[in-house]
Amino acid sequence: MEEKMEKTGRNDAPRRLNPGYIFGIFMIIVYLGMAYLLVFTPLFEQNFSPAFRYSIGIVFLIYGVYRAYRQVKAYKK
């Protein structure tokens, strides 16, 4: 296999999902889930004002999408 990698310059071995990748996916789900809970459910209505809930929910949504983009980009390398 090393000879094949030397000739083509790439490794054709199958990729394995490492624990860091799985943890990253889990955290993406957590961020997107918190965004959903803050914006679309009445769960936090009594604790926070609507403006605060929506703004923090949008921040969680944007950060979750950003993490998903970085996760996919890192996996393709």
C-alpha positions in Angstrom: 0.0 0.0 0.0 2.9 2.4 0.7 4.1 1.9 -2.9 0.6 2.9 -4.2 0.7 6.0 -2.0 4.1 6.9 -3.2 3.1 6.6 -6.9 -0.3 8.4 -6.7 0.4 10.7 -3.8 -2.7 9.7 -1.9 -3.8 7.1 0.5 -6.8 4.9 -0.7 -7.3 3.4 2.8 -10.9 3.7 4.0 -11.5 6.6 6.4 -12.5 5.9 10.0 -14.6 8.1 12.1 -12.5 9.2 15.1 -14.0 10.2 18.4 -13.3 13.9 17.8 -15.4 13.8 14.6 -18.3 12.1 16.4 -18.0 14.7 19.3 -18.1 17.5 16.7 -21.3 16.1 15.2 -22.8 15.8 18.7 -22.0 19.4 19.5 -23.5 20.6 16.2 -26.7 18.9 17.2 -26.6 20.5 20.6 -26.1 24.0 19.2 -28.9 23.6 16.6 -31.2 22.0 19.2 -30.6 24.9 21.6 -31.4 27.4 18.8 -34.6 25.6 18.1 -35.6 25.5 21.8 -34.8 29.2 22.3 -36.6 30.4 19.2 -39.6 28.1 18.6 -40.7 26.7 22.0 -42.1 28.4 25.1 -39.6 26.6 27.3 -37.6 29.7 28.2 -40.4 32.3 28.1 -40.5 32.9 31.8 -36.7 33.2 32.2 -35.7 35.4 29.4 -37.2 38.3 27.4 -38.2 37.6 23.8 -35.5 39.8 22.3 -32.8 38.0 24.3 -34.2 34.6 23.4 -34.3 35.4 19.7 -30.9 37.0 19.6 -29.2 34.1 21.5 -31.1 31.6 19.4 -29.8 33.2 16.2 -26.3 33.2 17.6 -26.6 29.5 18.4 -28.0 28.8 14.9 -25.2 30.7 13.2 -22.5 29.0 15.3 -24.0 25.6 14.7 -24.0 26.1 10.9 -20.5 27.4 11.1 -19.3 24.3 13.1 -21.1 22.0 10.6 -19.3 23.8 7.7 -15.9 23.4 9.4 -16.6 19.8 10.2 -17.4 18.9 6.6 -14.5 20.9 5.4 -12.1 19.2 7.8 -13.5 15.7 6.9 -12.9 16.3 3.2 -9.2 17.0 3.7 
